[in-house]
Amino acid sequence: MFLRGVEGEAFSGKGWLSLEELGVWVKQRVYAESGKQQLPQFGSMHGEGQFVFLKAGAQVNGARLVLALPWGLSRFSNLKT
């Protein structure tokens, strides 16, 4: 469900999606598609700001987006694109 959301289903016509919006979307979809048998929970990340996903090909004007990973990119060095 998470992948369906970030691949485009959860964006609601926008070019971006906050982590909180994605969490609500996933929760509602899982609940509906499981016949009201599953109700996932999600929490919040500590700190300031909001994690934002950009839809593939979306253009965001006037916004500066920064990705900060506390462990650095070296953790992902073995991933293939």
Residue frames as a rotation matrix with the C-alpha (Angstrom) as fourth column:
MET 1
0.575 0.818 0.000 0.00
0.818 -0.575 0.000 0.00
0.000 0.000 -1.000 0.00
PHE 2
0.350 -0.547 -0.760 2.88
0.202 -0.748 0.632 2.33
-0.915 -0.375 -0.152 0.84
LEU 3
-0.688 -0.674 0.270 4.38
0.373 -0.009 0.928 1.83
-0.623 0.739 0.257 -2.62
ARG 4
-0.119 0.729 0.674 1.05
0.975 -0.041 0.217 2.46
0.185 0.683 -0.706 -4.33
GLY 5
0.726 0.429 -0.537 0.80
0.587 -0.794 0.159 5.71
-0.358 -0.431 -0.828 -2.41
VAL 6
0.136 -0.756 -0.641 4.27
-0.033 -0.650 0.759 7.06
-0.990 -0.082 -0.113 -3.18
GLU 7
-0.696 -0.351 0.627 4.04
0.563 0.276 0.779 5.92
-0.447 0.895 0.005 -6.80
GLY 8
-0.945 0.227 0.237 1.14
-0.009 -0.739 0.673 8.31
0.328 0.634 0.700 -7.31
GLU 9
-0.255 0.942 -0.219 -2.19
0.623 0.333 0.708 7.10
0.739 0.044 -0.672 -5.90
ALA 10
0.115 0.296 -0.948 -2.00
0.983 -0.174 0.065 9.21
-0.146 -0.939 -0.311 -2.72
PHE 11
-0.775 -0.631 -0.033 -1.04
0.620 -0.770 0.151 12.53
-0.121 0.096 0.988 -4.32
SER 12
0.110 0.946 -0.306 -4.60
0.792 -0.270 -0.548 13.84
-0.600 -0.182 -0.779 -4.91
GLY 13
0.734 0.244 0.634 -3.65
0.652 -0.511 -0.560 15.94
0.187 0.825 -0.534 -7.94
LYS 14
0.857 -0.504 -0.113 -0.70
-0.403 -0.789 0.463 17.64
-0.322 -0.351 -0.879 -6.22
GLY 15
0.549 -0.752 -0.365 2.96
-0.290 0.239 -0.927 17.35
0.784 0.614 -0.087 -7.15
TRP 16
-0.628 -0.761 0.160 3.97
-0.395 0.135 -0.909 16.65
0.670 -0.634 -0.385 -3.55
LEU 17
0.528 0.747 -0.405 2.79
-0.017 0.486 0.874 14.65
0.849 -0.454 0.269 -0.55
SER 18
-0.050 -0.529 0.847 3.70
-0.924 -0.298 -0.241 15.03
0.380 -0.794 -0.474 3.11
LEU 19
-0.840 -0.331 -0.430 4.59
-0.147 0.901 -0.408 12.00
0.523 -0.279 -0.805 5.21
GLU 20
-0.780 0.602 0.171 1.59
-0.215 -0.001 -0.977 12.71
-0.588 -0.798 0.130 7.43
GLU 21
0.058 0.810 -0.583 -0.78
-0.943 -0.148 -0.298 12.76
-0.328 0.567 0.756 4.43
LEU 22
-0.288 -0.241 -0.927 0.70
-0.645 0.764 0.002 9.48
0.708 0.598 -0.375 3.20
GLY 23
-0.994 -0.108 0.012 0.20
-0.077 0.616 -0.784 7.90
0.077 -0.780 -0.621 6.63
VAL 24
-0.371 0.928 0.029 -3.47
-0.509 -0.177 -0.842 8.89
-0.777 -0.328 0.538 6.69
TRP 25
0.120 0.394 -0.911 -3.96
-0.989 0.131 -0.074 7.64
0.091 0.910 0.405 3.11
VAL 26
-0.634 -0.427 -0.645 -2.32
-0.393 0.896 -0.207 4.27
0.666 0.122 -0.736 3.86
LYS 27
-0.927 0.299 0.228 -4.37
-0.131 0.313 -0.941 3.87
-0.352 -0.902 -0.251 7.04
GLN 28
-0.080 0.966 -0.246 -7.66
-0.726 -0.225 -0.650 4.55
-0.683 0.127 0.719 5.22
ARG 29
0.061 0.062 -0.996 -6.83
-0.927 0.374 -0.033 2.32
0.370 0.926 0.080 2.24
VAL 30
-0.842 -0.407 -0.355 -5.68
-0.251 0.877 -0.410 -0.66
0.478 -0.256 -0.840 4.33
TYR 31
-0.731 0.634 0.252 -8.78
-0.249 0.097 -0.964 -0.38
-0.635 -0.767 0.087 6.52
ALA 32
0.160 0.845 -0.510 -11.09
-0.855 -0.140 -0.500 -0.27
-0.493 0.517 0.700 3.50
GLU 33
0.075 -0.182 -0.980 -9.34
-0.851 0.500 -0.158 -2.95
0.519 0.846 -0.118 1.43
SER 34
-0.905 -0.384 -0.182 -9.05
-0.227 0.799 -0.556 -5.37
0.359 -0.462 -0.811 4.37
GLY 35
-0.092 0.957 -0.275 -12.81
0.264 0.289 0.920 -5.29
0.960 0.012 -0.279 4.95
LYS 36
0.390 0.179 0.903 -12.30
-0.633 -0.660 0.404 -3.28
0.668 -0.730 -0.144 8.14
GLN 37
0.890 -0.111 -0.443 -10.12
0.320 0.844 0.431 -6.06
0.326 -0.525 0.786 9.60
GLN 38
-0.035 -0.968 -0.250 -6.82
0.998 -0.019 -0.064 -4.13
0.057 -0.252 0.966 9.75
LEU 39
0.929 0.267 0.255 -6.20
0.249 -0.963 0.102 -0.62
0.273 -0.031 -0.961 11.03
PRO 40
0.069 -0.994 -0.089 -2.53
0.860 0.104 -0.500 0.35
0.506 -0.042 0.861 10.80
GLN 41
0.851 0.093 -0.518 -1.11
0.412 -0.730 0.546 2.95
-0.327 -0.677 -0.659 13.16
PHE 42
0.156 -0.851 0.501 1.55
0.726 -0.245 -0.642 5.54
0.669 0.464 0.580 12.48
GLY 43
0.416 -0.119 -0.902 3.41
0.781 -0.460 0.421 7.99
-0.465 -0.880 -0.098 14.63
SER 44
0.984 -0.131 0.120 5.40
-0.055 -0.867 -0.495 11.12
0.169 0.480 -0.861 14.11
MET 45
0.188 -0.980 -0.062 9.08
0.813 0.191 -0.549 11.78
0.550 0.053 0.833 13.66
HIS 46
0.553 -0.042 -0.832 10.71
0.664 -0.582 0.470 14.07
-0.504 -0.812 -0.293 16.20
GLY 47
-0.592 -0.802 -0.084 12.15
0.643 -0.532 0.551 17.39
-0.486 0.272 0.830 15.14
GLU 48
-0.081 0.507 -0.858 11.17
-0.252 -0.844 -0.474 20.31
-0.964 0.178 0.196 13.00
GLY 49
-0.597 -0.125 -0.793 9.87
-0.775 -0.166 0.609 20.25
-0.207 0.978 0.002 9.46
GLN 50
0.464 0.797 0.387 8.00
-0.481 0.593 -0.645 17.74
-0.744 0.113 0.659 7.39
PHE 51
-0.651 -0.603 0.461 9.21
0.044 0.577 0.816 14.92
-0.758 0.551 -0.349 5.17
VAL 52
0.306 0.749 -0.588 7.84
-0.581 -0.342 -0.738 15.45
-0.754 0.567 0.331 1.66
PHE 53
-0.263 -0.273 0.925 7.62
0.541 0.752 0.376 13.09
-0.799 0.599 -0.050 -1.30
LEU 54
-0.314 0.141 -0.939 7.66
-0.684 -0.719 0.121 14.55
-0.658 0.681 0.322 -4.80
LYS 55
0.634 0.579 0.513 5.62
0.023 0.648 -0.761 12.94
-0.773 0.494 0.397 -7.55
ALA 56
-0.262 -0.762 0.592 7.73
0.670 0.298 0.680 11.77
-0.695 0.575 0.433 -10.49
GLY 57
-0.397 -0.003 0.918 8.04
0.856 -0.362 0.369 14.61
0.331 0.932 0.146 -13.00
ALA 58
0.669 0.700 -0.249 6.55
0.741 -0.605 0.291 17.21
0.053 -0.380 -0.924 -10.64
GLN 59
-0.348 -0.711 0.611 7.90
0.529 -0.687 -0.498 20.73
0.774 0.150 0.616 -10.61
VAL 60
0.455 0.417 -0.787 7.88
0.886 -0.297 0.356 22.72
-0.085 -0.859 -0.504 -7.42
ASN 61
0.080 -0.369 0.926 8.35
0.480 -0.800 -0.360 26.45
0.874 0.473 0.113 -7.95
GLY 62
0.176 -0.058 0.983 9.77
-0.496 -0.868 0.038 28.69
0.850 -0.494 -0.181 -5.27
ALA 63
0.927 0.150 0.343 10.55
-0.374 0.419 0.827 25.87
-0.020 -0.895 0.445 -2.84
ARG 64
-0.105 -0.982 -0.159 13.91
-0.839 0.173 -0.516 24.73
0.534 0.079 -0.842 -1.61
LEU 65
0.893 0.443 -0.081 13.86
-0.359 0.809 0.466 21.06
0.272 -0.386 0.881 -0.74
VAL 66
-0.167 -0.963 0.212 16.55
-0.911 0.069 -0.406 19.56
0.376 -0.261 -0.889 1.44
LEU 67
0.788 0.312 -0.530 17.08
-0.128 0.926 0.355 15.89
0.602 -0.212 0.770 2.23
ALA 68
-0.101 -0.815 0.570 19.10
-0.911 -0.155 -0.382 15.26
0.400 -0.558 -0.727 5.37
LEU 69
0.664 0.223 -0.714 19.94
-0.020 0.959 0.282 11.71
0.748 -0.173 0.641 6.36
PRO 70
0.755 -0.363 0.546 21.45
-0.651 -0.320 0.688 11.43
-0.075 -0.875 -0.478 9.84
TRP 71
0.536 -0.553 0.638 23.45
0.113 0.796 0.594 8.34
-0.837 -0.247 0.489 8.87
GLY 72
-0.250 -0.652 -0.716 24.66
-0.627 -0.454 0.633 9.73
-0.737 0.607 -0.295 5.54
LEU 73
0.517 0.479 -0.709 24.35
-0.854 0.229 -0.467 8.30
-0.061 0.847 0.528 2.07
SER 74
-0.523 -0.820 -0.232 27.01
-0.829 0.553 -0.084 5.64
0.197 0.148 -0.969 2.65
ARG 75
-0.440 0.439 0.783 24.34
-0.365 0.710 -0.603 3.33
-0.820 -0.551 -0.153 4.04
PHE 76
0.630 0.775 0.053 22.80
-0.198 0.226 -0.954 3.20
-0.751 0.591 0.296 0.57
SER 77
-0.086 -0.768 -0.634 26.03
-0.878 -0.242 0.412 2.64
-0.471 0.592 -0.654 -1.39
ASN 78
-0.852 -0.271 0.448 25.16
-0.106 0.927 0.360 -0.99
-0.512 0.259 -0.819 -2.10
LEU 79
0.161 0.979 0.127 21.77
0.142 0.105 -0.984 -0.21
-0.977 0.177 -0.122 -3.65
LYS 80
-0.770 -0.355 0.531 21.36
0.541 0.079 0.837 -0.57
-0.339 0.932 0.131 -7.40
THR 81
-0.381 0.636 -0.671 19.39
-0.434 -0.764 -0.477 1.90
-0.816 0.109 0.567 -9.48
